[in-house]
Amino acid sequence: MDLVTGPFRPALENAFRDLFARLRRADPLAPLAVIAPSQRLADHLKTLALAAVPEGFAAVRFHNLFSFARELYDETVDPAFTLLPD
């Protein structure tokens, strides 16, 4: 797992774009997840990622923290259990 953190600035966006392109070059269909603290930031990272792969495809899932937690929950919960999200 690679973790890229830092204050928002163009250099961090460039680092994300470069890392994403490098990961997709090695194996464009290898599973990859990008988790951001908000949906707005996840959407922005999607835009940067698309610029990094001119071929236009990559096996990647973008999540905010809630959607990532929900997916983990959905993969592990007993099907008979009912979740009531509020």
C-alpha positions as CSV (number, residue, x, y, z in Angstrom):
1,M,0.0,0.0,0.0
2,D,1.3,3.5,-0.9
3,L,0.1,6.4,1.2
4,V,0.6,9.9,-0.1
5,T,-0.3,12.7,2.3
6,G,0.3,16.4,2.8
7,P,-1.3,19.8,2.7
8,F,-3.3,20.6,-0.5
9,R,-1.0,22.1,-3.1
10,P,-0.2,21.5,-6.8
11,A,2.9,19.4,-5.8
12,L,0.7,16.9,-4.0
13,E,-1.7,16.7,-7.0
14,N,1.3,16.1,-9.3
15,A,2.6,13.4,-6.9
16,F,-0.9,11.7,-7.0
17,R,-1.1,11.8,-10.8
18,D,2.5,10.5,-11.1
19,L,1.9,7.6,-8.7
20,F,-1.4,6.7,-10.3
21,A,0.2,6.7,-13.7
22,R,3.0,4.5,-12.5
23,L,0.7,2.0,-10.8
24,R,-1.5,1.8,-13.9
25,R,1.5,1.4,-16.3
26,A,2.6,-1.7,-14.4
27,D,-0.8,-3.4,-14.6
28,P,-3.7,-1.3,-15.8
29,L,-6.3,-3.9,-14.6
30,A,-4.8,-4.6,-11.1
31,P,-7.3,-3.7,-8.4
32,L,-6.8,-0.3,-6.9
33,A,-8.7,1.8,-4.4
34,V,-8.4,5.5,-3.7
35,I,-9.9,6.7,-0.4
36,A,-10.4,10.4,0.3
37,P,-12.0,12.1,3.3
38,S,-14.8,13.6,1.3
39,Q,-16.8,12.8,-1.9
40,R,-15.7,16.2,-3.3
41,L,-12.0,15.3,-2.9
42,A,-12.7,11.8,-4.3
43,D,-14.3,13.3,-7.4
44,H,-11.3,15.7,-7.8
45,L,-8.9,12.8,-7.6
46,K,-10.9,11.0,-10.2
47,T,-10.3,13.9,-12.5
48,L,-6.6,13.8,-11.9
49,A,-6.5,10.1,-12.3
50,L,-8.2,10.3,-15.7
51,A,-5.5,12.8,-16.9
52,A,-2.9,10.3,-15.8
53,V,-4.2,7.4,-18.0
54,P,-4.6,8.6,-21.5
55,E,-5.8,5.2,-22.5
56,G,-9.0,6.0,-20.6
57,F,-9.3,2.8,-18.5
58,A,-8.2,1.7,-15.1
59,A,-9.6,-0.8,-12.6
60,V,-9.9,1.6,-9.7
61,R,-12.6,2.4,-7.2
62,F,-12.8,5.9,-5.6
63,H,-14.3,6.1,-2.1
64,N,-15.0,8.7,0.5
65,L,-14.5,7.4,4.1
66,F,-18.2,6.5,4.5
67,S,-18.5,4.6,1.2
68,F,-15.3,2.7,1.9
69,A,-16.5,1.7,5.4
70,R,-19.9,0.7,3.9
71,E,-18.2,-1.5,1.3
72,L,-16.1,-3.2,3.9
73,Y,-19.2,-3.8,6.0
74,D,-21.2,-5.1,3.1
75,E,-18.4,-7.6,2.3
76,T,-18.3,-9.0,5.8
77,V,-21.8,-8.9,7.3
78,D,-24.1,-11.9,7.6
79,P,-26.7,-11.6,4.8
80,A,-29.5,-12.1,7.4
81,F,-28.4,-9.0,9.3
82,T,-30.2,-5.7,8.4
83,L,-28.4,-2.4,8.6
84,L,-30.4,0.8,9.0
85,P,-28.0,3.6,8.0
86,D,-29.0,7.0,9.4
